[in-house]
Amino acid sequence: MMMDKSAIDKKKLLNGHILDGKVLRDLGVQRLKLAFSKFVGKPTLAVIQVGDLAESSAYIEQKRKFAEKIGAGFIHEKFSADVSEEDLSSAINRLNSNSKINGIIVQLPIPVALNKRKIIDTILPKKDVDGLTTTNKKLFETENSSAIVPATARGVLSLLEGYGIDVNKKKVTVVGRSELVGGPIATLFAHKGSLVTVCHRGTPDMTTKCRNADILIVATGVPRLVDRNYVTENQVVVDVGISSVLGDKLEEEIPRKVLVGDVDFNDVKDIVSAISPVPGGVGPMTVLSLFENLFDASKNVI
């Protein structure tokens, strides 16, 4: 299910040069609400959480609220941080066999004691709405039409397309090569005709590679890694990272935590032509893309 660009007045959407994902997400809510209303059964997403990480709980609540808005079903199964791989896999298999569950995701991160790849690969590929199983990864990399596009990568592309930014034949630098985020983003943009360069913190002369890009996508998980030295005028910068750090102000001598991205937003925003904020940029689009994937995975129940 692709975004209906004809319904978007880009002049009204653009807030200066800020790529506001919340605006596009809200348009997507109306579109998905209509689409989901046509199902005989209610497409349902199951989210598995391991541990009590506050950020994970907040992200899951965002998904629950989104599901409620569009009329999708939502199940949240929470396990203690010391859950065994056997018990977790058993829970996933139970959801796999439940015909009323159309999509399953494991909210990341999970404790390092668990084999993340093994746990994710327990999800049936047809219910893997995050697009992270090895099976879906192989289908996606070969541009198989049955592949589920990883939600974060789909969200990044939809954010740019929603503001009329064409990625075909553009020089795109992706900073971050993780299997679950940076890698899929690079693959998707290559499929769309972008000239992709992938960097990481050990890449020689990474600053130059970033400055040479038309579109710079940063997905490292390192707070404020990219500053004004990495960017130039006329660039579009997409910040995929989000971290909780101590802010500059003190309240009653207690440091206040704030959410920041991988890009030093205040240092960069007045230089580049467009930039996504954190929070409010890629995050809302990833949630939208997740439920677009749920729609695609649920078509057989219409």
N, C-alpha and C positions, 0 to 999 in steps of 0.2 A: 504494500500500500504506500503510494508516494504522496508527497505534499502537493496540494492543489495550488500551484503558483498563480493561477489566474485569479484567485480570490484575495491575493495579497497586493495592497497598495504600498509599494516599498518606500515611497516618499513619506508616507504617514508612519511607517514602522520605524524608520531609522531615527534613533535618538542621538543626534549629532553623528558621531562615528562609532557609537557603541552597538555591538551586535547583541541585542537583548533577546535571550532565549525565551524569556517568560512570555513575551508578546506572541511569538510563533507557537509556543506551547498552548497558549489560550485559544488560538485559532484552531489548533489541532484537536483540542477538547471537543469543540462543536462538530468537527468533521468525524471524529471517532465515535462520538455519542450517536450520531445518525447511523454510522456503519454498524455499530454493535447492536442497535435496536432491531436489526434485520435478522439476527440469529434466532433460531428456534430455542436452543438452550442458551444459557449465559456463559460465555467464554470466561474461564477462571484461571487466574495466576496464583501459583503457590510459591511463597518465598520462604526459604530456609535460612535461619539465623543461628550462628554458633557463637555463644558468649554474649557479653553485655556491653559491647563497645557503643558508646553514646552516639557516635556519628552514624553507625550502621542502623541503630534504632530510628534515628531521624530520617535517614534515606528510605527506610521501609515505610515509615509513616507517610512520606511523600507519595510513595507508590500506592498505598492504601487509599489515600484521598483522591488520587488521580483515577483509580479504578472505580471509586464511588461516583465520581463526576461523569464518567462515560458509560456507566452501567455494566461494568465488568465485575465478575466475581473475584474475591481475594481471600486467600488463606495464608496465615502466618504461622509457621511452626518454628518454635525456638528451643534450642538445646544448650545445655551448659557447656562451658569451654572445655571441659574434660570428657566430652562425649567420645566414644570410641568410633573408629572408622566403620566398624561393622554395624553399629547401631545407626549411624548416619546414612550409610548406604542402604540399610534396610528401610529407613524412612523414605528415602528417595525412590526406591523400588516400589514401595506402597503407592506413592503418588504416580509413578509411571503407569501402574496397572489400573489406576482410577480413571475411568473414561470421562468423568466430569471435570478433570483437571486438564487444561489445554496447554499450559505453560508452566515451567519450573525454573527457578533460578536459585543459586546459592549466593546469599549476600556476602560479598567479599569486603575486607579480608576475613580469613578464618585462621584459627590458631596454627602456628608453624608446625606443631606436632602432627597435624593432619596432612595427608598427601593431597594437596589441592587438585592436581591433575586427575588423580584417581577418583576423587569425589565428584568433580565436574563431569567426568566421563561416565559416571553412573546414570546421569540424566539421559533419557531417550532422546536421540537427535531431533525427532519431530516435535518434542516438547521443550527443546533447548532455545528459549526465546532470547537469551543473552547471546546466543551464537558462539559459545565458547568451548563446546565439546570438540574433541579431536576430529570426529567425523565431519562436523559442520565446518571446522577449520579447513579441512582438505577440500570440501566442496566449494567453499568460499574462495580459496586460493586459485582454484581452477575455473572460476566464474560459472560454476554449475547453477542452473536456474533454480534448483531446489534448495540451494544453500540459504540459511538464515544469516543475514548480515549482522555481525556483532553490534549490539545496541549503541555502544559509545561511538564507534566509528560511523555508524549511520547517523547518529545525532550530530556529529561534527559536520558531516557533509550536508545534512539538512539545514543546519544553521547557516552555512554559507549560501546554499541555494535559495533559502528563504529570503535572503537579502540581495538576491540577484547577482551573486558573485560566481562567475564561471570558473571552474577549476581545470577545464580541458586545456592542455598545452601550457599550463602555468607551472612555474618552478615552485615546488612545494618541499620545504624542509620540515621533517618530523624529528623533533628532539625527544628521544625515548624510544626504546626498541622492545619493550616488554611484550611477552607472548599474548597477553590479554588486552592490551590497550594500544601501545605504540605500533606494534606489528600489524594488527588489523587495520589501523588507520592508514598506514603506508600502503598496504595491499589494496584497500578500497580506492584510494586516490590514484594509484597506478592503473587500476581498472577503468577509471574515469578519464584517463588520458593525461594525467599530470606527470610532470617530470620530477620524480621523487628522489630526495636525498634523505637518508636516515642517519641521525647523529646520536651520540650519547656523551656523557661527561668526559670520556677518554678519547673522543675523536679529535685528531690533530686539527688545529685551526678552525674549531667549531664556530667561533665568532664570525669568520668570513662566510662560512657555509650558511649561517643564519641570515646574514645581511644580504646575501645574494638571492634570497628567496622572494618570490612574489607573495607567497602565503607561508607563514611560519606557524607551525602547530607544535605546542610544547606539552609533553605528557611524561614527566619524569617523577612527579611526587616530591620534588625538592622545592620547598617554598622560596619564591622570589629568585629563582636561579637566573632568569633572563632579565637583564636590565637594558638601559638605553644603548649600551655598547654592542648589543646583538641585533639591533633593528635599524631600519632606515625609513625615510619618507616613502609614501605610496605602498607600504606593505600592509597586508592584512594579518593580524595576529590572533590565533585561537588558543586560548589557555584551557587545557583539559584538566590540569591538576587542581586539587583542593586539599588544604592542610589547615589544621587548627594551631595557631601560634599565639604567643603572648603579645598583646598590643603594646603600644607606646604609652598609653595612659594608665594611671593607677586609680582604682576606686577603693577608698578606705584601705589603702596599702595592699590591696589584693590585685595582682596583675589580671587584666581583662583579656580573655581569649578572643581572637578574631579569626575569621576564615579568610585565607589568602590563596592565591594560585601559584603556579610555577613561574609566572611573569610578575615582575615588580610593576604593578598596574600604574601607580602614580608616576613612576619614572618614565614610563613608555607611552602613555596614552596621548600625550600632546605631540608625539613625533610621528606615529604611524597613521595610516589612513583609516583603519578600522581595527577594533579590538573587542574581544569578548570579555565581559567582567566575570569575577568570581567573588561570591556566588551569583547565579542568575544568567549565565551564558550557556555553556555546554550542558550543565547539569539538568536543567528542565528539558532540553532536547533529547537527552539520553533516556529520560523517563518516557517522553513521548514516543521515541523510537522503540522502546521496550514493548509498549502496548500496540504499536503498529506491527511489531513482530508477533505479538499474541493474536492479533487479528488474522495475520497471514497463516498462523499455525492452526487457527480455528475454523478455517473456511469449510472444512468437511462437515461441520455441524449446522451450516445454514439450512 
